[in-house]
Amino acid sequence: MTANSDRPTNPDLAIGAFTSHGPWTVDPETMAWRHNIDRLRAETQGSVVSLIDRRRSPALRLAHVAAVLLAAGVPWAARKKLNRDSATQADLARRLRLAFERLGPTYIKLGQIVASAEGMLPAEVVDEFLSCRDQVPPEPFETIREVVERELGAPIGELFASFDGTPIAAASIAQVHAARLHDGTDVVVKVQRPSVSTVVPADLQTMAWLAPLVEKRVPQLALANLPAYVELFAETIVEEIDFRLEAQNMLDVAAVLAKTEQRSVVVPRPHPSMVTKRLLVMERLLGYKIDDAHAISEAGIDASKVFTSLLVSFYEGAGIYGVFHGDLHGGNMIVTHEGEVGIFDFGITGRFDDTARTALMRLLLSGLIDDVGAQICAIRDLGGFPPDVDVDALVAMIDVDELRNATGTASTEELATHMRDLMKQLIDHGGRIPKALFLYMKGMIYLNGATAALASDVNILDMIGEVFSHFAANHGASIITDFGIDLSTISVAEVMQAQMGAQLGVDVSEGITFREMSEIQSKRMDELRGKPPSLT
């Protein structure tokens, strides 16, 4: 029993999945920083078109960026051409990471997205860019003090009883500091780097110029559709540099979690008044890093329940309510001492409108009943293809097995490979990857991999069955109405047994754990590469 257990719970739990005993009560109607927040979000997204308009030549910045990237890549390419052993992928990744850090916030943020693409990119590249998450050189404290005082309009000593000058984390857009209010409340203060508001727009213009030029000169990148990825990145980062939008994202995700009764996942409360475009004060949560399996186990917390809650909240938030955290990774989550999952950093939040949200559910459900045509229609309605696309022709051209594998259950590496191959196919046939769908797929891959690593002895079929049972019990009637599919008549266990059995080539009628699946797939991949099977 904690010291707070005798205190009354906060009334704002009725509107959001927050901690039971918060330092203040969230009342959205009285938060002045929320004024015209929906219009602000729409205007921010509307600015993307002008930011990536190639008619606006960023000549000076373009020359600098090109010089830095060429300095990083040309020596490596020369050694590669001479077949030098030092020209490894890891060496190129290191050179690019250093170049990105030299180029500043926008490119560091791009590096963070690379770091969160575990399984979708080579491991050497992902590992190298991990330092872009929270090991970026911090701004001097005097610079941070100036931003805080300018944003809140008072000396820092009047605002806070204490303010730790050493940041908890320093990333591309902002750095995070621990502080204490004068009433004794411990908080976290997120402060934007002062150069962000001017550098990011210039960098987006530069990327928009470089992308088609690079794609034209490197034919292997044609399928990657670099201009589309620049647009995707721009849509993501423009919202991230306004902390009022991030604070609203926190409230929106907390509201969805409350509606779905996923109380084992909590969101820190944004401060009622100390939120501006470049500063965000929020409740401080403490606990264990979500990837610290030993500490979680020692605390007596069931990791399988933690990840089941995360899976349910992710699928439910995206498919039923159209709002979900868009940048899940180990650095953005903790497990509190009470066994709850605390989620942070809501700058990137995925949003599906009603049409796209319905399409996402159709994509998932039609995969369950193996309706490939319906899956292609769903991808179209998600914005992946023009409305008049010939669906029958696409079904005939696309590798159906790749589509099944990309929406099925596999190891992180295989799932990501199938997803990447499917995306290339879609792009090759005129498709694109909308922002929300990209964020959803990235989150799905992360959760799959994290569950496999930290709850490796969990029976996969049992976990999937629990997720679908939750959907059937809570949303079964609406799914029948909207999609004509009665989940209560489908034996999810039998369907998944058949699909996984076919994928793995083994009998899974008794169930299979993540550990067992990983061992089978590792052995199969070793055989495909011509390596002797591992003895462990």
C-alpha positions as CSV (number, residue, x, y, z in Angstrom):
1,M,0.0,0.0,0.0
2,T,1.4,3.4,-1.1
3,A,1.4,6.5,1.0
4,N,-1.0,8.0,-1.5
5,S,-3.6,5.2,-1.2
6,D,-5.6,7.0,1.5
7,R,-6.0,10.2,-0.7
8,P,-9.1,10.6,-2.8
9,T,-8.6,9.9,-6.5
10,N,-8.6,12.8,-8.9
11,P,-12.0,13.6,-10.5
12,D,-10.3,14.0,-13.9
13,L,-10.1,10.2,-14.1
14,A,-13.6,10.4,-15.5
15,I,-12.1,12.1,-18.6
16,G,-8.6,10.6,-18.9
17,A,-6.4,7.7,-18.0
18,F,-4.1,9.5,-15.6
19,T,-2.5,8.5,-12.4
20,S,-4.9,8.1,-9.5
21,H,-3.4,10.8,-7.3
22,G,-2.2,13.6,-9.5
23,P,-0.7,16.9,-8.5
24,W,-3.5,18.9,-10.2
25,T,-6.8,18.2,-11.8
26,V,-7.2,18.4,-15.6
27,D,-10.1,20.6,-16.7
28,P,-9.8,21.2,-20.4
29,E,-12.3,24.0,-20.5
30,T,-10.2,26.2,-18.2
31,M,-6.8,25.6,-20.0
32,A,-6.1,28.8,-21.8
33,W,-3.4,27.2,-24.0
34,R,-6.1,25.1,-25.7
35,H,-7.7,28.2,-27.3
36,N,-8.6,27.4,-30.9
37,I,-6.5,24.2,-30.7
38,D,-8.3,22.4,-33.6
39,R,-7.8,25.4,-35.9
40,L,-4.2,25.5,-34.9
41,R,-3.7,21.9,-35.8
42,A,-5.4,22.4,-39.2
43,E,-3.3,25.4,-40.0
44,T,-0.1,23.6,-38.9
45,Q,-0.9,20.7,-41.3
46,G,-1.9,23.1,-44.0
47,S,1.6,24.7,-43.8
48,V,3.3,21.6,-45.1
49,V,2.4,22.3,-48.8
50,S,4.3,25.5,-48.8
51,L,7.2,24.2,-46.8
52,I,7.9,21.4,-49.3
53,D,7.1,23.5,-52.4
54,R,10.2,23.1,-54.7
55,R,9.5,26.5,-56.3
56,R,11.1,28.1,-53.3
57,S,14.8,27.5,-53.7
58,P,16.8,27.1,-50.4
59,A,20.1,27.8,-52.2
60,L,22.3,28.6,-49.2
61,R,21.0,25.9,-46.9
62,L,21.0,23.4,-49.8
63,A,24.7,24.0,-50.6
64,H,25.6,23.5,-46.9
65,V,23.6,20.3,-46.5
66,A,24.9,18.8,-49.7
67,A,28.5,19.6,-48.7
68,V,28.1,17.9,-45.3
69,L,26.5,14.8,-46.7
70,L,29.0,14.5,-49.5
71,A,31.9,14.8,-47.0
72,A,30.3,11.9,-45.1
73,G,29.5,9.7,-48.0
74,V,32.2,10.2,-50.7
75,P,35.2,8.8,-48.8
76,W,33.1,5.7,-47.8
77,A,32.0,5.2,-51.4
78,A,35.6,5.5,-52.6
79,R,36.7,2.8,-50.2
80,K,33.7,0.6,-51.1
81,K,34.7,0.9,-54.8
82,L,38.2,-0.3,-53.9
83,N,36.7,-3.2,-51.9
84,R,38.3,-2.0,-48.7
85,D,37.2,-4.0,-45.6
86,S,36.6,-0.7,-43.7
87,A,33.8,0.3,-46.0
88,T,31.2,-1.4,-43.9
89,Q,27.5,-0.5,-43.5
90,A,28.2,0.3,-39.9
91,D,30.9,2.7,-40.9
92,L,28.6,4.5,-43.3
93,A,25.9,4.6,-40.6
94,R,28.4,6.2,-38.2
95,R,29.4,8.8,-40.8
96,L,25.8,9.7,-41.6
97,R,24.9,9.9,-37.9
98,L,27.7,12.4,-37.3
99,A,26.7,14.4,-40.4
100,F,23.1,14.5,-39.2
101,E,24.2,15.8,-35.8
102,R,26.3,18.5,-37.4
103,L,23.3,19.5,-39.6
104,G,21.1,20.1,-36.5
105,P,17.6,19.5,-35.2
106,T,15.7,18.5,-38.3
107,Y,18.2,15.9,-39.4
108,I,18.7,14.6,-35.8
109,K,14.9,14.1,-35.7
110,L,15.2,12.2,-39.0
111,G,17.8,10.1,-37.2
112,Q,15.5,9.4,-34.3
113,I,12.9,8.0,-36.8
114,V,15.6,5.8,-38.3
115,A,16.4,4.7,-34.7
116,S,12.8,3.7,-34.1
117,A,12.6,1.7,-37.3
118,E,13.9,-1.5,-35.7
119,G,13.5,-4.4,-38.1
120,M,12.6,-2.1,-41.0
121,L,16.2,-1.0,-41.5
122,P,19.5,-2.9,-41.1
123,A,20.4,-3.4,-37.4
124,E,23.8,-1.6,-37.8
125,V,22.0,1.5,-39.0
126,V,19.3,1.4,-36.3
127,D,21.9,0.8,-33.5
128,E,24.1,3.7,-34.7
129,F,21.2,6.2,-34.7
130,L,20.0,5.2,-31.2
131,S,22.1,8.0,-29.8
132,C,20.0,10.5,-31.6
133,R,17.1,9.7,-29.2
134,D,18.6,11.2,-26.0
135,Q,22.3,11.6,-26.3
136,V,22.3,14.8,-28.4
137,P,24.6,17.5,-27.0
138,P,22.4,19.7,-24.7
139,E,21.9,23.4,-24.9
140,P,23.7,25.4,-22.2
141,F,21.6,26.0,-19.1
142,E,21.6,29.8,-19.7
143,T,20.0,29.2,-23.1
144,I,17.4,27.0,-21.5
145,R,16.8,29.6,-18.8
146,E,16.2,32.3,-21.4
147,V,13.6,30.2,-23.3
148,V,11.8,29.3,-20.0
149,E,11.6,32.9,-18.8
150,R,10.6,34.3,-22.2
151,E,7.8,31.7,-22.7
152,L,6.4,32.0,-19.2
153,G,7.1,35.7,-18.7
154,A,8.8,35.5,-15.3
155,P,12.2,34.8,-13.7
156,I,12.8,31.1,-13.4
157,G,13.2,31.4,-9.6
158,E,9.6,32.8,-9.4
159,L,8.3,29.9,-11.5
160,F,10.1,27.0,-9.9
161,A,11.4,26.2,-6.4
162,S,14.2,24.3,-8.1
163,F,15.2,23.6,-11.7
164,D,17.9,21.0,-12.5
165,G,20.3,22.5,-15.0
166,T,21.4,19.1,-16.2
167,P,18.8,17.6,-18.6
168,I,17.2,14.2,-18.0
169,A,17.4,13.8,-21.8
170,A,18.4,15.9,-24.8
171,A,17.0,15.2,-28.2
172,S,16.7,17.0,-31.5
173,I,13.7,19.3,-30.9
174,A,13.9,19.7,-27.2
175,Q,15.5,18.7,-23.9
176,V,13.8,17.6,-20.7
177,H,14.6,18.9,-17.2
178,A,13.4,17.9,-13.8
179,A,12.0,20.7,-11.7
180,R,9.9,21.4,-8.6
181,L,7.1,23.9,-8.2
182,H,6.8,26.1,-5.2
183,D,4.0,23.9,-3.8
184,G,6.5,21.0,-3.7
185,T,5.2,19.2,-6.8
186,D,7.8,17.4,-8.9
187,V,7.4,18.1,-12.6
188,V,9.1,17.6,-15.9
189,V,9.8,20.6,-18.1
190,K,10.2,20.1,-21.9
191,V,12.0,23.1,-23.5
192,Q,12.4,23.6,-27.2
193,R,15.8,24.4,-28.6
194,P,15.9,28.0,-29.7
195,S,17.0,27.4,-33.3
196,V,14.2,24.9,-34.2
197,S,11.6,27.4,-35.4
198,T,13.9,28.8,-38.1
199,V,16.0,25.8,-39.0
200,V,13.2,23.2,-39.5
201,P,11.4,25.1,-42.3
202,A,14.6,25.7,-44.1
203,D,15.6,22.0,-43.8
204,L,12.3,20.8,-45.0
205,Q,12.6,22.9,-48.1
206,T,16.1,21.5,-48.6
207,M,14.9,17.9,-48.3
208,A,12.2,18.6,-50.8
209,W,14.8,19.8,-53.3
210,L,17.2,17.0,-52.7
211,A,14.8,14.0,-52.7
212,P,13.9,13.9,-56.4
213,L,17.5,14.7,-57.4
214,V,18.9,11.9,-55.3
215,E,16.2,9.5,-56.5
216,K,16.9,10.4,-60.1
217,R,20.7,9.7,-59.7
218,V,20.3,6.6,-57.6
219,P,17.9,4.2,-59.5
220,Q,17.9,1.8,-56.6
221,L,16.0,4.4,-54.6
222,A,13.2,4.9,-57.1
223,L,10.9,2.5,-55.3
224,A,11.5,4.3,-52.0
225,N,9.6,7.3,-53.3
226,L,11.7,9.8,-51.4
227,P,9.6,12.9,-52.1
228,A,6.6,11.1,-50.5
229,Y,8.8,10.3,-47.4
230,V,9.8,13.9,-47.2
231,E,6.1,14.9,-47.2
232,L,5.5,12.3,-44.5
233,F,8.4,13.6,-42.4
234,A,7.2,17.2,-42.8
235,E,3.6,16.3,-41.7
236,T,5.1,14.7,-38.6
237,I,7.6,17.3,-37.6
238,V,5.5,20.5,-38.1
239,E,3.2,19.3,-35.3
240,E,6.0,18.3,-33.1
241,I,7.5,21.8,-32.8
242,D,4.3,23.2,-31.3
243,F,4.1,21.9,-27.7
244,R,0.5,23.1,-27.4
245,L,-0.4,20.4,-29.9
246,E,1.6,17.8,-28.0
247,A,-0.2,18.7,-24.8
248,Q,-3.6,18.3,-26.6
249,N,-2.4,15.0,-27.9
250,M,-1.8,13.9,-24.3
251,L,-5.3,14.8,-23.4
252,D,-6.7,13.1,-26.5
253,V,-4.9,9.8,-25.9
254,A,-5.7,9.8,-22.2
255,A,-9.4,10.3,-23.1
256,V,-9.4,7.3,-25.5
257,L,-7.7,5.2,-22.8
258,A,-10.4,6.2,-20.4
259,K,-13.2,5.4,-22.8
260,T,-11.8,2.0,-23.5
261,E,-11.1,1.4,-19.7
262,Q,-7.4,0.7,-20.4
263,R,-6.5,2.0,-17.0
264,S,-3.2,0.1,-16.9
265,V,-1.8,2.5,-19.4
266,V,-1.5,6.1,-18.1
267,V,-0.6,9.5,-19.5
268,P,1.1,12.3,-17.5
269,R,-1.0,15.4,-16.9
270,P,0.0,18.5,-18.8
271,H,0.1,21.6,-16.5
272,P,-3.1,23.7,-16.6
273,S,-1.3,26.9,-17.5
274,M,2.4,26.3,-18.0
275,V,2.2,25.2,-21.7
276,T,3.3,27.4,-24.6
277,K,4.4,26.8,-28.2
278,R,8.0,26.1,-27.0
279,L,7.6,24.9,-23.4
280,L,5.6,22.1,-21.8
281,V,5.4,21.4,-18.0
282,M,3.9,18.0,-17.1
283,E,3.4,15.6,-14.2
284,R,6.5,13.6,-13.4
285,L,6.1,9.8,-13.4
286,L,8.7,7.4,-12.0
287,G,9.3,3.7,-12.6
288,Y,11.3,1.2,-14.5
289,K,12.4,1.4,-18.1
290,I,10.0,-0.8,-20.1
291,D,12.9,-2.7,-21.6
292,D,14.4,-3.5,-18.2
293,A,12.9,-7.0,-18.0
294,H,14.9,-7.9,-14.8
295,A,13.8,-4.9,-12.8
296,I,10.1,-5.4,-13.9
297,S,10.3,-9.1,-12.9
298,E,12.0,-8.3,-9.5
299,A,9.2,-5.9,-8.8
300,G,6.7,-8.7,-9.2
301,I,5.1,-7.1,-12.3
302,D,3.7,-9.5,-14.9
303,A,5.2,-8.4,-18.2
304,S,2.7,-10.3,-20.3
305,K,-0.2,-8.2,-18.8
306,V,1.8,-5.0,-19.4
307,F,2.2,-5.8,-23.1
308,T,-1.4,-7.2,-23.5
309,S,-2.6,-3.9,-22.2
310,L,-0.4,-2.0,-24.6
311,L,-1.6,-4.1,-27.6
312,V,-5.2,-3.6,-26.7
313,S,-4.9,0.1,-26.2
314,F,-2.9,0.5,-29.5
315,Y,-5.3,-1.4,-31.6
316,E,-8.4,0.0,-29.9
317,G,-7.1,3.6,-30.0
318,A,-6.3,3.4,-33.7
319,G,-9.2,1.3,-35.0
320,I,-12.1,2.4,-32.8
321,Y,-11.3,6.0,-31.9
322,G,-8.7,7.0,-34.5
323,V,-6.0,8.3,-32.1
324,F,-2.8,6.5,-31.0
325,H,0.7,7.3,-29.9
326,G,2.8,7.5,-33.1
327,D,6.3,6.9,-31.8
328,L,6.4,4.0,-29.4
329,H,9.8,2.9,-28.4
330,G,11.6,1.9,-25.2
331,G,12.7,5.5,-24.4
332,N,9.1,6.7,-24.4
333,M,7.7,4.3,-21.8
334,I,8.2,3.2,-18.3
335,V,6.5,0.7,-16.0
336,T,5.4,2.5,-12.8
337,H,5.9,1.0,-9.4
338,E,2.2,0.2,-9.4
339,G,2.6,-1.9,-12.6
340,E,1.0,0.7,-14.9
341,V,2.6,1.7,-18.3
342,G,3.4,5.3,-18.4
343,I,3.8,6.8,-21.9
344,F,5.6,10.0,-22.8
345,D,6.5,12.2,-25.7
346,F,3.3,12.8,-27.6
347,G,4.8,15.0,-30.3
348,I,4.1,12.3,-32.9
349,T,0.5,11.1,-32.6
350,G,-1.3,9.1,-35.2
351,R,-4.8,10.2,-36.2
352,F,-7.3,8.4,-38.5
353,D,-10.4,10.2,-39.6
354,D,-13.6,8.2,-39.7
355,T,-13.1,6.9,-43.2
356,A,-9.5,5.9,-42.6
357,R,-10.3,4.4,-39.2
358,T,-13.0,2.3,-40.7
359,A,-10.6,1.2,-43.4
360,L,-8.0,0.2,-40.9
361,M,-10.5,-2.0,-39.1
362,R,-11.6,-3.5,-42.4
363,L,-7.9,-4.2,-43.2
364,L,-7.4,-6.1,-39.9
365,L,-10.8,-8.0,-40.1
366,S,-10.5,-8.9,-43.7
367,G,-7.0,-10.4,-43.0
368,L,-8.7,-12.5,-40.3
369,I,-11.1,-14.0,-42.9
370,D,-8.4,-14.0,-45.7
371,D,-10.3,-11.5,-48.0
372,V,-7.4,-10.1,-50.1
373,G,-9.7,-7.9,-52.3
374,A,-11.1,-6.3,-49.1
375,Q,-7.6,-5.7,-47.8
376,I,-6.6,-3.8,-51.0
377,C,-9.8,-1.8,-50.8
378,A,-9.0,-0.9,-47.2
379,I,-5.5,0.2,-48.2
380,R,-7.1,2.4,-50.9
381,D,-9.5,4.0,-48.4
382,L,-6.6,4.6,-46.0
383,G,-5.2,6.9,-48.7
384,G,-2.7,4.4,-50.2
385,F,-4.2,4.5,-53.7
386,P,-6.4,6.9,-55.7
387,P,-10.1,6.4,-55.2
388,D,-10.5,5.2,-58.9
389,V,-7.7,2.5,-58.7
390,D,-8.5,-0.8,-60.3
391,V,-8.6,-3.1,-57.3
392,D,-9.0,-6.3,-59.2
393,A,-5.9,-5.5,-61.3
394,L,-3.9,-4.8,-58.1
395,V,-5.0,-8.1,-56.5
396,A,-3.7,-9.8,-59.7
397,M,-0.3,-7.9,-59.6
398,I,0.5,-7.9,-55.8
399,D,2.1,-10.8,-54.1
400,V,-0.8,-12.1,-52.1
401,D,1.4,-14.1,-49.8
402,E,3.4,-11.0,-48.9
403,L,0.2,-9.2,-48.0
404,R,-0.9,-12.1,-45.7
405,N,2.5,-12.2,-44.1
406,A,2.7,-8.5,-43.5
407,T,-0.6,-8.5,-41.7
408,G,0.0,-11.7,-39.8
409,T,2.1,-12.8,-36.8
410,A,5.9,-13.3,-37.2
411,S,9.2,-12.4,-35.6
412,T,10.1,-8.7,-35.6
413,E,12.6,-9.2,-38.4
414,E,10.3,-11.2,-40.6
415,L,7.3,-9.0,-40.0
416,A,9.3,-5.9,-40.8
417,T,10.7,-7.5,-43.9
418,H,7.3,-8.5,-45.2
419,M,6.0,-5.1,-44.4
420,R,8.9,-3.4,-46.2
421,D,8.4,-5.6,-49.3
422,L,4.7,-5.0,-49.3
423,M,5.3,-1.2,-49.1
424,K,7.7,-1.4,-52.1
425,Q,5.1,-3.3,-54.1
426,L,2.4,-0.8,-53.3
427,I,4.6,2.2,-54.3
428,D,5.7,0.4,-57.4
429,H,2.0,0.2,-58.4
430,G,1.3,3.8,-57.8
431,G,0.6,3.7,-54.1
432,R,1.8,5.8,-51.2
433,I,2.2,5.5,-47.5
434,P,0.0,8.0,-45.6
435,K,1.4,9.4,-42.4
436,A,-1.0,7.7,-40.0
437,L,-0.7,4.3,-41.7
438,F,3.1,4.5,-41.6
439,L,3.0,5.4,-37.9
440,Y,0.6,2.6,-37.2
441,M,2.8,0.0,-38.9
442,K,5.9,1.2,-37.1
443,G,4.1,0.9,-33.8
444,M,2.8,-2.5,-34.6
445,I,6.3,-3.7,-35.4
446,Y,7.7,-2.2,-32.2
447,L,5.1,-3.8,-30.0
448,N,5.6,-7.2,-31.7
449,G,9.3,-7.1,-31.1
450,A,9.1,-5.7,-27.6
451,T,6.6,-8.4,-26.5
452,A,8.8,-11.1,-28.0
453,A,11.8,-9.8,-26.2
454,L,10.3,-9.0,-22.8
455,A,7.5,-11.5,-22.5
456,S,9.1,-14.3,-24.5
457,D,7.4,-17.2,-22.7
458,V,3.9,-15.9,-23.3
459,N,1.7,-18.1,-25.5
460,I,1.1,-16.0,-28.6
461,L,-2.3,-17.6,-29.3
462,D,-3.5,-16.9,-25.8
463,M,-2.5,-13.2,-26.1
464,I,-4.1,-12.8,-29.5
465,G,-7.2,-14.5,-28.2
466,E,-7.4,-12.1,-25.3
467,V,-7.1,-9.1,-27.6
468,F,-9.9,-10.3,-29.9
469,S,-12.1,-11.4,-27.0
470,H,-11.8,-7.8,-25.7
471,F,-12.9,-6.5,-29.1
472,A,-15.7,-9.0,-29.4
473,A,-17.0,-8.1,-25.9
474,N,-16.7,-4.3,-26.2
475,H,-17.2,-3.6,-29.9
476,G,-18.8,-6.7,-31.3
477,A,-22.2,-5.1,-32.1
478,S,-20.6,-2.1,-34.0
479,I,-18.3,-4.5,-35.9
480,I,-21.4,-6.5,-37.1
481,T,-23.1,-3.3,-38.1
482,D,-20.2,-1.6,-39.9
483,F,-18.5,-4.7,-41.4
484,G,-20.9,-7.6,-41.4
485,I,-18.5,-9.7,-39.4
486,D,-19.6,-11.4,-36.2
487,L,-16.4,-12.0,-34.1
488,S,-18.3,-14.4,-31.8
489,T,-18.7,-16.8,-34.7
490,I,-15.0,-16.9,-35.6
491,S,-12.7,-19.1,-33.8
492,V,-9.7,-16.8,-33.6
493,A,-7.6,-19.6,-32.1
494,E,-8.3,-21.9,-35.0
495,V,-7.6,-19.2,-37.6
496,M,-4.3,-18.2,-36.0
497,Q,-3.3,-21.8,-35.6
498,A,-3.8,-22.4,-39.3
499,Q,-2.1,-19.2,-40.3
500,M,0.9,-19.6,-38.0
501,G,1.2,-23.3,-38.7
502,A,1.4,-22.6,-42.4
503,Q,4.0,-19.8,-41.9
504,L,6.2,-21.7,-39.5
505,G,5.7,-25.2,-41.0
506,V,5.0,-26.7,-37.5
507,D,2.0,-27.9,-35.5
508,V,0.9,-25.1,-33.1
509,S,-2.3,-26.7,-32.0
510,E,-1.0,-26.7,-28.4
511,G,0.1,-23.0,-28.7
512,I,3.5,-21.5,-29.2
513,T,5.5,-18.9,-27.3
514,F,7.4,-16.0,-28.7
515,R,10.7,-17.8,-27.7
516,E,9.7,-20.9,-29.6
517,M,8.6,-19.0,-32.7
518,S,11.9,-17.0,-32.7
519,E,13.9,-20.2,-32.5
520,I,12.0,-21.8,-35.4
521,Q,12.4,-18.7,-37.5
522,S,16.1,-18.2,-36.7
523,K,16.8,-21.8,-37.6
524,R,14.9,-21.4,-40.9
525,M,16.7,-18.2,-41.7
526,D,20.1,-19.8,-40.9
527,E,19.3,-22.6,-43.3
528,L,18.3,-20.1,-46.0
529,R,21.6,-18.3,-45.6
530,G,23.5,-21.6,-45.7
531,K,24.7,-21.4,-42.1
532,P,24.8,-24.3,-39.7
533,P,21.9,-24.1,-37.2
534,S,22.6,-22.6,-33.8
535,L,23.2,-25.0,-31.0
536,T,21.6,-22.7,-28.4
